[in-house]
C-alpha cells in the first residue's frame, strides 16, 4: 500500500460529477470560459466567451464572476475537467462543461480572431 494513495472507487465517491451542457443549454446569464491556448482561441471561439488559458486560470481567477454559472470549455473536453477542478478549488460551485468541447460546435457559430 502506498501512503496517500486513493483508490479509484474512493476517488469516484469524493468527486462531484461535472454538469454537461450543450450550446442550446447555455443562456445569456452564463459565463462562457474558454480555457484553450491563444492559437486555438484565434482559430475560432464563441462570441460571448471569455478567454483565460488553462495555465493562467489560477492567476486570473478573480476576473471570473462568482454569481453566474461558469460554462467551461476547451477543444474536445479533455482540459475542461481540469479547469473545472481549478474553479472548484477556488470556491466556485456552479460550474458546467460544454459537452464535447468546441469541436462539437458548428463552425458558423464561431468567431475568428487571426
C-alpha positions in Angstrom: 0.0 0.0 0.0 1.3 3.4 -1.0 0.9 6.2 1.6 -1.6 8.8 0.4 -3.0 6.5 -2.3 -6.7 6.9 -3.1 -8.3 4.0 -4.8 -10.4 4.8 -8.0 -13.5 3.7 -6.1 -12.8 6.1 -3.2 -12.0 8.9 -5.6 -15.2 8.4 -7.6 -17.1 8.8 -4.3 -15.4 12.1 -3.4 -15.5 13.9 -6.8 -18.8 15.5 -7.7 -19.6 14.9 -11.4 -19.5 17.9 -13.7 -22.7 19.0 -15.3 -22.6 18.5 -19.1 -24.4 21.1 -21.2 -24.8 21.7 -24.9 -24.7 25.1 -26.6 -28.5 25.1 -26.6 -28.5 24.8 -22.8 -26.3 27.9 -22.4 -28.1 31.2 -21.6 -27.1 34.8 -21.6 -26.7 34.6 -17.9 -23.9 32.0 -18.1 -20.3 33.0 -18.2 -18.6 31.1 -21.0 -15.0 30.4 -20.2 -12.6 29.2 -23.0 -9.5 27.7 -21.5 -7.7 26.8 -24.7 -4.4 28.3 -25.8 -4.1 31.6 -27.8 -3.8 30.0 -31.2 -6.8 27.8 -30.6 -8.8 30.8 -29.5 -7.8 32.7 -32.6 -8.9 29.9 -34.8 -12.5 30.2 -33.6 -14.4 30.7 -30.3 -17.9 31.5 -29.1 -18.7 35.2 -29.5 -19.7 35.7 -25.8 -16.8 33.7 -24.4 -14.1 34.9 -22.1 -10.6 33.6 -22.7 -8.3 32.5 -19.9 -5.9 29.8 -21.0 -5.8 26.9 -18.5 -2.2 27.7 -17.5 -3.2 31.2 -16.4 -6.5 30.3 -14.7 -5.3 30.2 -11.1 -3.6 33.7 -11.5 -6.7 35.2 -13.2 -9.4 33.6 -11.0 -10.5 36.9 -9.6 -11.6 38.0 -13.1 -14.4 35.4 -13.1 -17.8 36.3 -11.6 -19.0 34.2 -8.7 -22.7 35.0 -9.2 -23.1 33.2 -12.5 -22.9 29.7 -13.8 -19.5 29.1 -15.3 -19.6 27.0 -18.5 -16.0 26.0 -19.2 -14.8 24.6 -22.5 -11.7 23.5 -24.4 -11.2 21.9 -27.8 -12.6 18.4 -27.1 -13.4 18.3 -23.3 -10.0 16.9 -22.3 -8.9 20.0 -20.4 -12.2 21.4 -19.2 -12.5 19.0 -16.3 -9.1 20.3 -15.1 -10.3 23.8 -15.5 -13.4 23.0 -13.5 -11.3 21.4 -10.8 -9.2 24.7 -10.5 -12.5 26.6 -10.2 -13.8 24.3 -7.6 -10.6 24.6 -5.6 -11.1 28.4 -5.7 -14.6 28.1 -4.2 -16.8 28.1 -7.4 -19.7 25.6 -7.2 -21.9 26.5 -10.1 -19.9 25.0 -13.0 -20.8 23.1 -16.1 -18.8 21.8 -19.1 -19.6 22.3 -22.7 -20.2 18.7 -23.8 -17.5 17.5 -26.2 -15.8 20.9 -26.3 -15.9 23.4 -29.0 -15.1 20.8 -31.6 -18.8 19.9 -31.5 -19.9 23.4 -32.2 -20.8 24.2 -35.8 -18.2 26.4 -37.4 -20.8 29.0 -38.4 -21.3 29.7 -34.7 -17.7 30.6 -34.2 -15.9 34.0 -34.3 -12.4 34.1 -35.8 -9.5 36.1 -34.5 -6.5 35.9 -36.6 
